Amino acid sequence: MQWYIEVLKKYAVFDGRARRKEYWMFVLFNVIVSIILSIVDNVIGTTYGAANSGVISSIYSLAVLLPSIGVGIRRMHDTNRSGWWILINLIPCVGFIWFIVLAAQEGTVGDNQHGPDPKAAERGQGFGQPGGPAEPGYPTV
């Protein structure tokens, strides 16, 4: 749940990097909430149109549109790709599958052009650690 909230806090942040766990946990919670809201829409009768879309689930989808785009762009940055790669989803059929493959790849180890490694602390590459960044004003060890 913390990963979902963290992405919502950075709702319009399109720079930096998002690790796999952050992206996929957001996707998981997003799908769960969407299913629950669709059920609620059907139970209370707020569905409309031929696609049987619900008012509440549509409002939710609009509310998480920017966070979804932001975390997708940050995920591509973690794999050292441009954020424009999320547009590959617009290719019918294969684009969505291709994006899933890209999003499932391991992120770049260490810093890349989009920022520091979000997993550096887990790898023991914190400030002053061998292979990690130097603390500002201090030489590396």
C-alpha positions in Angstrom: 0.0 0.0 0.0 2.9 2.4 0.7 4.1 2.1 -2.9 0.6 3.1 -4.1 0.4 6.1 -1.8 4.0 7.1 -2.7 3.1 7.2 -6.4 0.0 9.3 -5.7 2.1 11.7 -3.7 4.3 12.2 -6.8 1.3 12.5 -9.0 2.8 14.9 -11.5 6.5 14.0 -11.2 7.9 12.9 -14.6 11.6 13.0 -13.8 13.6 10.6 -11.8 13.4 6.8 -11.6 10.8 4.3 -10.3 12.0 0.8 -9.4 10.0 -2.2 -10.6 8.4 -2.8 -7.2 7.1 0.8 -7.1 5.6 0.4 -10.6 4.1 -3.0 -10.3 2.6 -2.4 -6.8 0.9 0.7 -8.1 -0.5 -1.3 -11.1 -1.7 -4.1 -8.7 -3.5 -1.7 -6.3 -4.8 0.3 -9.3 -6.4 -2.9 -10.8 -7.8 -4.0 -7.4 -9.4 -0.6 -6.8 -10.8 -0.4 -10.3 -12.4 -3.8 -9.9 -13.9 -2.9 -6.6 -15.3 0.4 -7.9 -16.7 -1.4 -11.0 -18.6 -3.8 -8.7 -19.8 -0.8 -6.6 -21.0 0.9 -9.8 -23.0 -2.2 -10.8 -24.5 -2.6 -7.4 -25.7 0.9 -7.0 -26.7 1.3 -10.7 -24.4 4.1 -11.8 -23.3 2.4 -15.0 -23.8 4.0 -18.4 -23.2 3.4 -22.1 -22.8 0.3 -24.2 -19.5 -0.5 -22.4 -21.3 -0.6 -19.1 -18.8 1.9 -17.6 -19.5 3.3 -14.2 -19.5 6.9 -13.0 -17.4 6.2 -9.9 -14.9 4.0 -11.7 -14.6 6.6 -14.5 -13.9 9.4 -12.0 -11.2 7.2 -10.4 -9.6 6.5 -13.8 -9.4 10.2 -14.5 -8.0 10.8 -11.0 -5.1 8.3 -11.4 -4.3 9.2 -15.0 -1.4 11.6 -14.3 0.1 9.4 -11.5 -0.1 6.4 -14.0 1.7 8.3 -16.7 4.2 9.7 -14.2 5.2 6.3 -12.8 5.3 4.8 -16.3 7.7 7.5 -17.4 9.9 7.1 -14.3 9.9 3.3 -14.8 11.2 3.8 -18.4 13.9 6.2 -16.9 15.0 3.4 -14.5 15.7 1.2 -17.5 17.7 4.1 -19.0 15.1 4.8 -21.7 13.3 8.0 -22.6 9.9 8.5 -21.0 8.5 8.8 -24.5 8.6 5.0 -24.6 5.3 4.9 -22.9 3.7 5.9 -26.2 4.5 2.4 -27.4 1.2 1.5 -25.7 -0.6 3.2 -28.6 0.5 0.5 -31.0 -2.5 -1.9 -31.3 -2.1 -5.4 -29.8 1.7 -5.6 -29.6 2.5 -2.2 -28.0 0.9 -3.1 -24.7 2.9 -6.4 -24.5 6.1 -4.7 -25.5 5.6 -2.1 -22.7 5.0 -4.9 -20.2 8.3 -6.5 -21.2 10.2 -3.1 -20.9 8.6 -2.4 -17.5 9.5 -5.8 -16.2 13.2 -5.5 -17.0 15.7 -4.8 -14.3 16.6 -1.2 -13.8 20.1 0.2 -14.6 22.5 -0.5 -11.7 24.0 2.7 -10.5 23.3 6.3 -11.6 22.1 6.9 -15.1 21.2 10.1 -17.0 17.8 10.2 -15.3 19.0 10.2 -11.7 20.5 8.0 -8.9 19.7 4.3 -8.5 16.6 3.9 -6.3 17.9 0.5 -5.1 21.4 1.8 -4.2 20.6 1.6 -0.4 19.5 -2.0 -0.7 22.7 -2.9 -2.6 24.8 -1.3 0.1 25.8 1.5 -2.2 24.9 4.4 0.1 27.0 7.4 0.9 30.6 6.5 1.6 30.1 2.9 0.6 32.4 1.4 -2.1 30.6 1.8 -5.4 28.2 4.3 -4.0 28.1 8.1 -4.3 30.3 10.3 -2.1 28.6 12.4 0.5 28.8 16.0 -0.6 32.1 17.5 0.5 33.7 14.2 1.3 35.9 12.0 -0.8 34.9 8.4 -1.7 36.2 5.5 0.3 
